[in-house]
Amino acid sequence: TSLSHRVARATIAIIVLTLASLGVAAPAHALGVIQVSEDGTLFGPTYPGVLFDGVSKIVPGDTQSEVFYIRNDGPDDGYLRITLRNVAGDPTFVSALETSASVPSQAGTPVALNSASPCWVLNEGIFLAAGSTVTVTATLGFSASSGNPTQDALADFDLNATLTDTAVALLPTEC
C-alpha cells in the first residue's frame, strides 16, 4: 500500500543583504533590486504564490520540481545566493525532506530541510548581469525510507535570494 503525505510548502522571500560585516577580503555590498517571477514574464518584489503549493501529496521516494525566475533589476552586475530558512513543521517529516536550488550553469546539492539551523546555503556565486534573468529550479525530495511516522505531516520553509557585488563563499550556515 502506498503512503501519502501532505506536502511541504515553500515561500520565496527576496532579501538584499549587506555582507560587509562578515569580514570578507573585498566587502560585498547590497545591490539594487532583484525581482522574482513564476512565469519569467511578470516580475515583482515577491513571489506571487507559494512554491510547491500545487503538490497536495507526496510519497516516499518522490521528487517534485518547481521553476521560478530571478531578475537583477539593478544597474550593476551581481552574484546571486539562494538560502533555505525558516523551516517549520513535524520534525520527523522535516528530516525526511530535502531541497535544492539549481540554475542552468550550476546545479544545487540537495540538503535535508533540518540542516537549516538557522539557515543553509543552497546555491551561491551565480553571476547575474544587470538586467538579466536566471531560471531557478527548486526540487523537493522525500526520503524513500521515511515510513509511516510522517503520514499526514506538514512542513514549511522559505527560500531567500540575495544579490551582492562580490562573490562570497561562506560556510553553509552563514546566511
NORFENBEL-V658700 format. One record per pair of residues at least 24 apart in sequence whose ideal C-beta (glycine too) atoms are under 10 Angstrom apart, sorted by sequence separation. I is the first residue (numbers start at 1). J is the second residue. D is the distance in Angstrom with one decimal. If there is no record, write none. Layout:
i->I j->J d->D
i->I j->J d->D
//
This chain:
i->12 j->36 d->5.8
i->89 j->113 d->8.1
i->102 j->126 d->10.0
i->103 j->127 d->9.9
i->87 j->112 d->9.5
i->88 j->113 d->9.5
i->89 j->114 d->9.9
i->101 j->126 d->9.6
i->103 j->128 d->9.1
i->136 j->161 d->8.1
i->12 j->38 d->9.2
i->43 j->69 d->7.4
i->80 j->106 d->9.7
i->82 j->108 d->7.5
i->87 j->113 d->4.9
i->40 j->67 d->8.3
i->42 j->69 d->9.7
i->43 j->70 d->8.8
i->84 j->111 d->6.9
i->87 j->114 d->6.7
i->113 j->140 d->9.0
i->134 j->161 d->9.7
i->38 j->66 d->8.5
i->39 j->67 d->9.1
i->40 j->68 d->8.5
i->41 j->69 d->8.6
i->43 j->71 d->5.4
i->45 j->73 d->9.2
i->84 j->112 d->9.7
i->87 j->115 d->8.6
i->106 j->134 d->9.6
i->108 j->136 d->8.8
i->38 j->67 d->8.2
i->39 j->68 d->8.8
i->40 j->69 d->4.4
i->84 j->113 d->7.0
i->87 j->116 d->4.7
i->105 j->134 d->8.2
i->108 j->137 d->8.2
i->110 j->139 d->6.9
i->112 j->141 d->9.4
i->14 j->44 d->9.1
i->38 j->68 d->5.6
i->39 j->69 d->7.5
i->43 j->73 d->7.2
i->86 j->116 d->7.8
i->87 j->117 d->8.3
i->104 j->134 d->7.5
i->107 j->137 d->9.2
i->108 j->138 d->8.4
i->110 j->140 d->9.2
i->14 j->45 d->6.2
i->37 j->68 d->6.7
i->38 j->69 d->7.6
i->40 j->71 d->8.9
i->70 j->101 d->10.0
i->84 j->115 d->7.5
i->85 j->116 d->6.0
i->87 j->118 d->8.9
i->103 j->134 d->5.1
i->104 j->135 d->6.2
i->108 j->139 d->7.8
i->110 j->141 d->5.8
i->112 j->143 d->8.4
i->13 j->45 d->9.8
i->14 j->46 d->6.5
i->36 j->68 d->6.1
i->37 j->69 d->4.4
i->84 j->116 d->4.5
i->86 j->118 d->8.2
i->87 j->119 d->8.9
i->103 j->135 d->6.6
i->104 j->136 d->9.4
i->107 j->139 d->10.0
i->13 j->46 d->7.2
i->14 j->47 d->7.8
i->36 j->69 d->6.8
i->37 j->70 d->8.0
i->68 j->101 d->9.4
i->70 j->103 d->8.7
i->83 j->116 d->8.0
i->85 j->118 d->6.7
i->86 j->119 d->8.3
i->87 j->120 d->8.8
i->102 j->135 d->9.1
i->103 j->136 d->5.8
i->104 j->137 d->8.7
i->128 j->161 d->9.8
i->12 j->46 d->7.4
i->13 j->47 d->8.0
i->35 j->69 d->8.7
i->36 j->70 d->5.6
i->37 j->71 d->7.1
i->84 j->118 d->9.9
i->85 j->119 d->4.4
i->102 j->136 d->7.2
i->103 j->137 d->7.7
i->11 j->46 d->8.7
i->12 j->47 d->3.8
i->35 j->70 d->7.3
i->36 j->71 d->7.6
i->58 j->93 d->10.0
i->63 j->98 d->9.0
i->64 j->99 d->9.9
i->65 j->100 d->9.2
i->67 j->102 d->10.0
i->83 j->118 d->9.8
i->84 j->119 d->6.3
i->85 j->120 d->8.0
i->101 j->136 d->5.6
i->102 j->137 d->4.8
i->126 j->161 d->9.7
i->128 j->163 d->6.5
i->11 j->47 d->6.9
i->12 j->48 d->9.6
i->34 j->70 d->5.9
i->35 j->71 d->4.9
i->60 j->96 d->7.6
i->63 j->99 d->9.9
i->83 j->119 d->5.0
i->84 j->120 d->4.6
i->101 j->137 d->7.3
i->102 j->138 d->8.1
i->10 j->47 d->9.1
i->12 j->49 d->9.1
i->34 j->71 d->6.7
i->35 j->72 d->8.5
i->63 j->100 d->9.5
i->65 j->102 d->9.0
i->83 j->120 d->6.5
i->84 j->121 d->7.9
i->100 j->137 d->8.2
i->101 j->138 d->5.2
i->102 j->139 d->7.2
i->120 j->157 d->9.9
i->122 j->159 d->7.2
i->126 j->163 d->9.4
i->11 j->49 d->8.8
i->12 j->50 d->8.6
i->33 j->71 d->8.9
i->34 j->72 d->5.9
i->35 j->73 d->4.9
i->58 j->96 d->10.0
i->83 j->121 d->5.4
i->84 j->122 d->5.5
i->100 j->138 d->7.2
i->101 j->139 d->7.9
i->122 j->160 d->9.4
i->123 j->161 d->9.7
i->124 j->162 d->8.9
i->11 j->50 d->5.8
i->12 j->51 d->5.9
i->33 j->72 d->8.3
i->34 j->73 d->6.2
i->35 j->74 d->9.8
i->58 j->97 d->8.5
i->82 j->121 d->7.6
i->83 j->122 d->6.2
i->99 j->138 d->6.5
i->100 j->139 d->4.9
i->119 j->158 d->9.1
i->122 j->161 d->10.0
i->125 j->164 d->9.9
i->10 j->50 d->6.9
i->11 j->51 d->6.9
i->32 j->72 d->7.5
i->33 j->73 d->4.4
i->34 j->74 d->7.4
i->81 j->121 d->6.5
i->82 j->122 d->4.8
i->83 j->123 d->8.8
i->99 j->139 d->6.5
i->100 j->140 d->8.6
i->124 j->164 d->9.5
i->127 j->167 d->7.6
i->9 j->50 d->5.1
i->10 j->51 d->4.1
i->11 j->52 d->9.8
i->31 j->72 d->7.4
i->32 j->73 d->6.3
i->33 j->74 d->5.6
i->81 j->122 d->8.6
i->82 j->123 d->4.8
i->83 j->124 d->8.3
i->98 j->139 d->8.4
i->99 j->140 d->5.3
i->100 j->141 d->8.0
i->114 j->155 d->9.6
i->116 j->157 d->7.0
i->119 j->160 d->7.8
i->125 j->166 d->9.9
i->126 j->167 d->8.7
i->9 j->51 d->7.3
i->10 j->52 d->5.4
i->11 j->53 d->9.4
i->31 j->73 d->9.6
i->32 j->74 d->2.0
i->33 j->75 d->9.8
i->81 j->123 d->7.2
i->82 j->124 d->7.2
i->98 j->140 d->7.6
i->99 j->141 d->7.3
i->113 j->155 d->6.3
i->116 j->158 d->9.0
i->125 j->167 d->4.5
i->8 j->51 d->9.4
i->9 j->52 d->5.8
i->10 j->53 d->8.6
i->31 j->74 d->4.9
i->32 j->75 d->6.0
i->80 j->123 d->7.8
i->81 j->124 d->4.1
i->97 j->140 d->6.5
i->98 j->141 d->4.7
i->113 j->156 d->9.5
i->124 j->167 d->7.6
i->125 j->168 d->7.5
i->8 j->52 d->6.2
i->9 j->53 d->5.8
i->30 j->74 d->9.6
i->31 j->75 d->8.6
i->32 j->76 d->6.5
i->34 j->78 d->7.9
i->80 j->124 d->7.5
i->81 j->125 d->7.4
i->82 j->126 d->7.9
i->97 j->141 d->6.9
i->98 j->142 d->8.1
i->113 j->157 d->5.7
i->124 j->168 d->6.9
i->125 j->169 d->6.7
i->7 j->52 d->5.9
i->31 j->76 d->5.4
i->79 j->124 d->7.4
i->80 j->125 d->8.0
i->81 j->126 d->7.5
i->96 j->141 d->9.2
i->97 j->142 d->5.9
i->98 j->143 d->7.4
i->124 j->169 d->7.0
i->7 j->53 d->8.2
i->9 j->55 d->8.7
i->31 j->77 d->8.4
i->32 j->78 d->8.1
i->34 j->80 d->7.6
i->79 j->125 d->5.7
i->80 j->126 d->4.1
i->96 j->142 d->6.1
i->97 j->143 d->7.5
i->124 j->170 d->7.8
i->7 j->54 d->8.8
i->8 j->55 d->8.4
i->29 j->76 d->9.6
i->31 j->78 d->4.5
i->52 j->99 d->9.1
i->63 j->110 d->8.8
i->79 j->126 d->6.4
i->80 j->127 d->7.8
i->96 j->143 d->4.4
i->121 j->168 d->9.7
i->7 j->55 d->4.2
i->30 j->78 d->9.2
i->31 j->79 d->8.9
i->51 j->99 d->9.6
i->78 j->126 d->9.2
i->79 j->127 d->6.1
i->80 j->128 d->4.9
i->95 j->143 d->8.2
i->96 j->144 d->9.3
i->121 j->169 d->9.2
i->124 j->172 d->9.3
i->6 j->55 d->9.3
i->7 j->56 d->6.3
i->29 j->78 d->9.7
i->78 j->127 d->7.9
i->79 j->128 d->6.9
i->93 j->142 d->8.8
i->96 j->145 d->8.0
i->97 j->146 d->8.5
i->121 j->170 d->7.0
i->6 j->56 d->7.6
i->7 j->57 d->6.5
i->8 j->58 d->7.8
i->28 j->78 d->9.1
i->77 j->127 d->6.9
i->78 j->128 d->5.4
i->93 j->143 d->9.9
i->96 j->146 d->3.7
i->121 j->171 d->8.1
i->122 j->172 d->8.8
i->6 j->57 d->6.8
i->7 j->58 d->4.9
i->28 j->79 d->7.8
i->77 j->128 d->7.0
i->78 j->129 d->8.3
i->95 j->146 d->8.4
i->96 j->147 d->8.5
i->120 j->171 d->9.9
i->121 j->172 d->4.7
i->124 j->175 d->9.9
i->4 j->56 d->8.9
i->5 j->57 d->6.3
i->6 j->58 d->7.9
i->77 j->129 d->4.9
i->78 j->130 d->7.8
i->82 j->134 d->10.0
i->120 j->172 d->5.2
i->121 j->173 d->7.9
i->4 j->57 d->4.4
i->5 j->58 d->5.3
i->28 j->81 d->9.6
i->76 j->129 d->9.1
i->77 j->130 d->5.5
i->93 j->146 d->7.6
i->96 j->149 d->8.7
i->97 j->150 d->8.8
i->119 j->172 d->8.3
i->120 j->173 d->6.3
i->121 j->174 d->7.7
i->3 j->57 d->9.4
i->4 j->58 d->7.9
i->5 j->59 d->6.5
i->12 j->66 d->9.7
i->74 j->128 d->9.6
i->76 j->130 d->5.5
i->77 j->131 d->9.4
i->78 j->132 d->9.8
i->80 j->134 d->6.6
i->82 j->136 d->6.8
i->84 j->138 d->9.8
i->92 j->146 d->7.6
i->96 j->150 d->5.4
i->119 j->173 d->6.2
i->120 j->174 d->10.0
i->121 j->175 d->6.5
i->2 j->57 d->9.5
i->3 j->58 d->9.7
i->4 j->59 d->6.0
i->5 j->60 d->7.7
i->7 j->62 d->9.4
i->72 j->127 d->9.6
i->75 j->130 d->5.5
i->77 j->132 d->8.5
i->92 j->147 d->9.0
i->95 j->150 d->8.9
i->118 j->173 d->7.3
i->119 j->174 d->8.3
i->120 j->175 d->7.5
i->3 j->59 d->5.7
i->4 j->60 d->9.9
i->8 j->64 d->9.2
i->10 j->66 d->8.0
i->12 j->68 d->6.5
i->14 j->70 d->7.7
i->70 j->126 d->8.9
i->72 j->128 d->4.4
i->74 j->130 d->6.1
i->75 j->131 d->8.5
i->80 j->136 d->8.7
i->82 j->138 d->8.5
i->92 j->148 d->9.9
i->93 j->149 d->8.2
i->94 j->150 d->9.1
i->97 j->153 d->9.4
i->116 j->172 d->9.2
i->117 j->173 d->6.5
i->119 j->175 d->3.5
i->2 j->59 d->5.6
i->3 j->60 d->6.1
i->5 j->62 d->8.9
i->7 j->64 d->7.5
i->71 j->128 d->8.2
i->72 j->129 d->6.6
i->73 j->130 d->8.4
i->74 j->131 d->8.5
i->92 j->149 d->4.8
i->93 j->150 d->4.3
i->96 j->153 d->8.5
i->115 j->172 d->7.5
i->116 j->173 d->8.0
i->118 j->175 d->7.3
i->2 j->60 d->8.8
i->3 j->61 d->9.9
i->12 j->70 d->8.9
i->16 j->74 d->9.1
i->70 j->128 d->7.3
i->72 j->130 d->5.6
i->73 j->131 d->7.5
i->91 j->149 d->9.9
i->92 j->150 d->5.3
i->93 j->151 d->9.0
i->97 j->155 d->5.8
i->99 j->157 d->7.1
i->101 j->159 d->6.4
i->115 j->173 d->8.1
i->71 j->130 d->9.9
i->72 j->131 d->6.5
i->73 j->132 d->9.9
i->90 j->149 d->8.6
i->91 j->150 d->9.8
i->92 j->151 d->9.9
i->93 j->152 d->9.1
i->94 j->153 d->8.3
i->96 j->155 d->8.9
i->116 j->175 d->8.6
i->71 j->131 d->7.6
i->72 j->132 d->5.8
i->73 j->133 d->9.5
i->90 j->150 d->6.8
i->93 j->153 d->3.5
i->94 j->154 d->9.5
i->95 j->155 d->9.6
i->97 j->157 d->8.4
i->99 j->159 d->7.8
i->101 j->161 d->8.9
i->71 j->132 d->7.1
i->72 j->133 d->7.8
i->89 j->150 d->10.0
i->90 j->151 d->9.9
i->92 j->153 d->6.8
i->93 j->154 d->7.0
i->94 j->155 d->5.0
i->111 j->172 d->7.8
i->16 j->78 d->9.7
i->19 j->81 d->9.1
i->70 j->132 d->9.6
i->71 j->133 d->4.3
i->72 j->134 d->8.4
i->90 j->152 d->8.8
i->91 j->153 d->9.1
i->93 j->155 d->5.2
i->94 j->156 d->9.3
i->70 j->133 d->6.9
i->71 j->134 d->7.9
i->90 j->153 d->3.7
i->92 j->155 d->9.9
i->94 j->157 d->8.3
i->109 j->172 d->9.7
i->17 j->81 d->8.0
i->69 j->133 d->5.4
i->70 j->134 d->5.5
i->89 j->153 d->6.6
i->90 j->154 d->6.3
i->91 j->155 d->9.3
i->69 j->134 d->7.0
i->70 j->135 d->8.5
i->89 j->154 d->5.0
i->90 j->155 d->6.6
i->15 j->81 d->9.8
i->17 j->83 d->9.4
i->68 j->134 d->9.9
i->69 j->135 d->5.7
i->70 j->136 d->5.9
i->88 j->154 d->8.6
i->89 j->155 d->3.3
i->68 j->135 d->8.0
i->69 j->136 d->6.9
i->88 j->155 d->7.0
i->89 j->156 d->5.7
i->15 j->83 d->8.8
i->67 j->135 d->6.1
i->68 j->136 d->5.4
i->87 j->155 d->7.1
i->88 j->156 d->4.9
i->89 j->157 d->8.1
i->67 j->136 d->7.0
i->68 j->137 d->8.4
i->87 j->156 d->7.4
i->88 j->157 d->7.3
i->12 j->82 d->9.2
i->13 j->83 d->9.7
i->15 j->85 d->9.3
i->66 j->136 d->9.0
i->67 j->137 d->5.3
i->68 j->138 d->7.0
i->86 j->156 d->7.3
i->87 j->157 d->4.5
i->88 j->158 d->9.5
i->66 j->137 d->7.5
i->67 j->138 d->7.7
i->86 j->157 d->6.2
i->87 j->158 d->8.1
i->13 j->85 d->7.9
i->65 j->137 d->5.5
i->66 j->138 d->5.1
i->85 j->157 d->7.2
i->86 j->158 d->4.3
i->13 j->86 d->8.4
i->65 j->138 d->6.8
i->66 j->139 d->8.1
i->84 j->157 d->6.0
i->85 j->158 d->4.7
i->86 j->159 d->9.6
i->10 j->84 d->8.7
i->11 j->85 d->9.9
i->64 j->138 d->9.1
i->65 j->139 d->4.7
i->66 j->140 d->7.9
i->84 j->158 d->7.4
i->85 j->159 d->7.8
i->86 j->160 d->8.6
i->11 j->86 d->8.2
i->64 j->139 d->7.1
i->65 j->140 d->7.6
i->83 j->158 d->8.5
i->84 j->159 d->6.4
i->85 j->160 d->5.5
i->10 j->86 d->9.7
i->63 j->139 d->5.7
i->64 j->140 d->4.9
i->65 j->141 d->9.6
i->83 j->159 d->7.3
i->84 j->160 d->8.0
i->10 j->87 d->9.8
i->63 j->140 d->6.7
i->64 j->141 d->8.0
i->82 j->159 d->6.1
i->83 j->160 d->4.8
i->62 j->140 d->8.5
i->63 j->141 d->4.4
i->64 j->142 d->8.5
i->82 j->160 d->7.1
i->83 j->161 d->8.0
i->8 j->87 d->9.0
i->62 j->141 d->7.3
i->63 j->142 d->7.4
i->81 j->160 d->8.5
i->82 j->161 d->5.4
i->83 j->162 d->7.4
i->8 j->88 d->9.9
i->9 j->89 d->9.2
i->61 j->141 d->8.6
i->62 j->142 d->5.1
i->81 j->161 d->7.2
i->82 j->162 d->8.1
i->8 j->89 d->7.1
i->61 j->142 d->6.7
i->62 j->143 d->9.8
i->80 j->161 d->6.3
i->81 j->162 d->4.8
i->58 j->140 d->7.4
i->60 j->142 d->5.6
i->61 j->143 d->7.8
i->62 j->144 d->8.7
i->80 j->162 d->7.3
i->81 j->163 d->7.7
i->6 j->89 d->9.4
i->58 j->141 d->9.0
i->59 j->142 d->6.9
i->60 j->143 d->6.4
i->61 j->144 d->3.8
i->79 j->162 d->8.9
i->80 j->163 d->5.7
i->81 j->164 d->7.1
i->6 j->90 d->9.2
i->58 j->142 d->5.0
i->60 j->144 d->4.8
i->61 j->145 d->8.9
i->78 j->162 d->9.1
i->79 j->163 d->6.9
i->80 j->164 d->8.5
i->5 j->90 d->9.7
i->8 j->93 d->7.7
i->51 j->136 d->9.9
i->55 j->140 d->7.6
i->59 j->144 d->9.1
i->60 j->145 d->7.0
i->61 j->146 d->9.0
i->78 j->163 d->4.1
i->79 j->164 d->5.5
i->7 j->93 d->10.0
i->8 j->94 d->8.1
i->52 j->138 d->7.7
i->60 j->146 d->4.9
i->77 j->163 d->9.5
i->78 j->164 d->6.0
i->79 j->165 d->7.5
i->81 j->167 d->8.9
i->6 j->93 d->8.3
i->51 j->138 d->5.9
i->52 j->139 d->9.8
i->59 j->146 d->9.4
i->60 j->147 d->7.3
i->76 j->163 d->9.1
i->78 j->165 d->5.9
i->79 j->166 d->6.7
i->80 j->167 d->9.6
i->81 j->168 d->7.3
i->5 j->93 d->7.1
i->8 j->96 d->9.9
i->52 j->140 d->5.6
i->60 j->148 d->9.7
i->77 j->165 d->7.8
i->78 j->166 d->8.8
i->79 j->167 d->4.4
i->81 j->169 d->9.9
i->84 j->172 d->9.4
i->8 j->97 d->5.5
i->10 j->99 d->7.3
i->12 j->101 d->9.9
i->51 j->140 d->8.6
i->74 j->163 d->7.4
i->76 j->165 d->6.4
i->78 j->167 d->9.2
i->79 j->168 d->7.3
i->81 j->170 d->8.7
i->83 j->172 d->8.9
i->7 j->97 d->9.2
i->43 j->133 d->8.1
i->60 j->150 d->8.1
i->73 j->163 d->9.4
i->83 j->173 d->9.5
i->85 j->175 d->6.6
i->5 j->96 d->8.6
i->8 j->99 d->8.0
i->60 j->151 d->9.9
i->68 j->159 d->8.7
i->70 j->161 d->5.5
i->72 j->163 d->6.2
i->74 j->165 d->9.7
i->83 j->174 d->9.6
i->84 j->175 d->8.5
i->5 j->97 d->9.3
i->41 j->133 d->9.9
i->58 j->150 d->9.8
i->59 j->151 d->10.0
i->83 j->175 d->4.5
i->40 j->133 d->6.7
i->66 j->159 d->10.0
i->68 j->161 d->9.5
i->70 j->163 d->8.3
i->34 j->128 d->7.9
i->81 j->175 d->8.2
i->40 j->135 d->7.2
i->57 j->152 d->9.8
i->37 j->133 d->7.9
i->31 j->128 d->9.2
i->36 j->133 d->10.0
i->32 j->130 d->8.0
i->35 j->133 d->8.9
i->37 j->135 d->10.0
i->31 j->130 d->8.8
i->36 j->136 d->8.8
i->10 j->113 d->9.6
i->52 j->155 d->10.0
i->8 j->113 d->7.2
i->52 j->157 d->9.5
i->50 j->156 d->9.1
i->51 j->157 d->9.3
i->51 j->158 d->9.5
i->51 j->159 d->6.9
i->47 j->159 d->8.7
i->47 j->161 d->9.7
i->36 j->159 d->9.7
i->12 j->136 d->8.9
i->36 j->161 d->7.0
i->12 j->138 d->8.3
i->35 j->161 d->9.7
i->34 j->161 d->6.1
i->10 j->138 d->6.8
i->34 j->162 d->7.9
i->34 j->163 d->4.7
i->10 j->140 d->7.5
i->33 j->163 d->8.7
i->9 j->140 d->9.7
i->31 j->162 d->9.1
i->32 j->163 d->7.8
i->8 j->140 d->6.0
i->30 j->162 d->7.9
i->31 j->163 d->4.8
i->7 j->140 d->7.6
i->30 j->163 d->7.5
i->31 j->164 d->6.4
i->8 j->142 d->8.6
i->28 j->162 d->9.3
i->30 j->164 d->6.6
i->31 j->165 d->5.6
i->7 j->142 d->8.8
i->28 j->163 d->9.6
i->29 j->164 d->6.7
i->30 j->165 d->8.1
i->28 j->164 d->3.8
i->29 j->165 d->5.2
i->5 j->142 d->6.9
i->27 j->164 d->9.3
i->28 j->165 d->5.8
i->29 j->166 d->7.7
i->27 j->165 d->8.9
i->28 j->166 d->4.0
i->3 j->142 d->9.8
i->26 j->165 d->8.8
i->27 j->166 d->7.2
i->28 j->167 d->8.0
i->24 j->164 d->9.4
i->26 j->166 d->5.2
i->28 j->168 d->5.5
i->5 j->146 d->7.9
i->25 j->166 d->8.6
i->26 j->167 d->9.6
i->27 j->168 d->9.7
i->24 j->166 d->6.8
i->26 j->168 d->9.4
i->3 j->146 d->8.2
i->5 j->148 d->9.9
i->15 j->158 d->9.7
i->17 j->160 d->8.5
i->19 j->162 d->8.3
i->24 j->167 d->9.4
i->25 j->168 d->9.6
i->3 j->147 d->7.6
i->6 j->150 d->9.2
i->17 j->161 d->9.6
i->18 j->162 d->9.4
i->20 j->164 d->9.5
i->24 j->168 d->5.5
i->3 j->148 d->6.5
i->5 j->150 d->5.6
i->6 j->151 d->8.7
i->8 j->153 d->9.1
i->9 j->154 d->7.8
i->10 j->155 d->9.1
i->11 j->156 d->7.6
i->13 j->158 d->5.3
i->14 j->159 d->9.5
i->15 j->160 d->5.1
i->16 j->161 d->9.2
i->17 j->162 d->4.3
i->19 j->164 d->5.7
i->24 j->169 d->8.7
i->5 j->151 d->5.9
i->6 j->152 d->5.9
i->7 j->153 d->9.8
i->8 j->154 d->7.4
i->9 j->155 d->7.6
i->10 j->156 d->7.4
i->11 j->157 d->7.9
i->12 j->158 d->7.2
i->13 j->159 d->7.4
i->14 j->160 d->7.3
i->15 j->161 d->7.1
i->16 j->162 d->6.4
i->17 j->163 d->8.4
i->18 j->164 d->8.0
i->19 j->165 d->9.3
i->20 j->166 d->9.6
i->22 j->168 d->7.5
i->24 j->170 d->8.0
i->3 j->150 d->8.0
i->4 j->151 d->7.2
i->5 j->152 d->6.9
i->6 j->153 d->6.2
i->7 j->154 d->8.2
i->8 j->155 d->3.9
i->9 j->156 d->5.3
i->10 j->157 d->5.3
i->11 j->158 d->5.1
i->12 j->159 d->4.9
i->13 j->160 d->5.0
i->14 j->161 d->5.2
i->15 j->162 d->5.5
i->16 j->163 d->6.5
i->17 j->164 d->7.0
i->19 j->166 d->7.7
i->3 j->151 d->5.7
i->4 j->152 d->8.1
i->5 j->153 d->6.3
i->6 j->154 d->5.2
i->7 j->155 d->8.2
i->8 j->156 d->6.7
i->9 j->157 d->7.9
i->10 j->158 d->6.7
i->11 j->159 d->7.5
i->12 j->160 d->7.6
i->13 j->161 d->7.8
i->14 j->162 d->8.2
i->15 j->163 d->9.3
i->16 j->164 d->8.5
i->22 j->170 d->6.7
i->3 j->152 d->9.7
i->5 j->154 d->9.1
i->6 j->155 d->8.4
i->8 j->157 d->6.5
i->9 j->158 d->10.0
i->10 j->159 d->5.6
i->11 j->160 d->9.5
i->12 j->161 d->7.2
i->14 j->163 d->8.8
i->19 j->168 d->5.8
i->5 j->155 d->9.6
i->17 j->168 d->10.0
i->19 j->170 d->8.1
i->22 j->174 d->6.9
i->19 j->174 d->9.2
i->17 j->175 d->8.2
i->15 j->175 d->9.5
//
